[in-house]
Amino acid sequence: MTSVSRERAVDQARRDPAFLGWALRYYQQSYGLTDTGLALWLGCSLSELPQLAVKRWPDPSDSDYVAALRQLAAQTSCDPRRLMTLHMVCEPERFA
C-alpha cells in the first residue's frame, strides 16, 4: 500500500464509526490530545496509530469481544485496558 492510499484509508476510517479510526478521532478531539498524546495514552508508538485506525471496531455483542480487543492491543502494542476505555467513552456516540 502506498503512503497516499494508506493516508486515504486512515482518513476514511476516521469518518466511519465502524472503524477504530473514528473512535480514536472522537477520543482525541474530546480530550484535546495530539497524535503523540494519543499514542502515549494508548501505550503504542505513533507509527502504529494508522495501523490501529484502519481496524474494524469489534462487535461489543460478540462473545469474543474482549479477546478481539486483546488481539488488537497485541497487534499494535496498545494497552488493552485503554482500548476498553476507548470503547466505554466512544460506544454511546458511535451511531448517535
GISULQUI-V176187 format. One record per residue. RES is the residue in three letters. PSI is psi in radians with two decimals (999 if undefined). Layout:
BEGIN
[[RES/PSI] [RES/PSI]]
END
This chain:
BEGIN
[[MET/2.28] [THR/2.86] [SER/-0.58] [VAL/-0.79] [SER/-0.57] [ARG/-0.78] [GLU/-0.68] [ARG/-0.75] [ALA/-0.74] [VAL/-0.75] [ASP/-0.75] [GLN/-0.72] [ALA/-0.57] [ARG/-0.32] [ARG/-0.15] [ASP/2.01] [PRO/-0.12] [ALA/-0.17] [PHE/2.68] [LEU/-0.47] [GLY/-0.66] [TRP/-0.83] [ALA/-0.69] [LEU/-0.78] [ARG/-0.78] [TYR/-0.85] [TYR/-0.77] [GLN/-0.80] [GLN/-0.69] [SER/-0.61] [TYR/0.13] [GLY/0.66] [LEU/2.50] [THR/3.00] [ASP/-0.74] [THR/-0.76] [GLY/-0.68] [LEU/-0.78] [ALA/-0.74] [LEU/-0.76] [TRP/-0.72] [LEU/-0.38] [GLY/0.38] [CYS/3.02] [SER/2.73] [LEU/-0.65] [SER/-0.27] [GLU/-0.23] [LEU/-0.80] [PRO/-0.67] [GLN/-0.73] [LEU/-0.69] [ALA/-0.63] [VAL/0.06] [LYS/2.48] [ARG/2.47] [TRP/2.19] [PRO/2.64] [ASP/2.02] [PRO/-0.38] [SER/-0.12] [ASP/2.40] [SER/-0.36] [ASP/0.34] [TYR/-0.86] [VAL/-0.72] [ALA/-0.66] [ALA/-0.71] [LEU/-0.73] [ARG/-0.68] [GLN/-0.75] [LEU/-0.75] [ALA/-0.75] [ALA/-0.62] [GLN/-0.43] [THR/0.14] [SER/0.49] [CYS/2.75] [ASP/2.08] [PRO/-0.49] [ARG/-0.59] [ARG/-0.66] [LEU/-0.64] [MET/-0.71] [THR/-0.76] [LEU/-0.77] [HIS/-0.84] [MET/-0.61] [VAL/-0.72] [CYS/-0.49] [GLU/-0.76] [PRO/-0.39] [GLU/-0.23] [ARG/-0.82] [PHE/0.44] [ALA/999]]
END
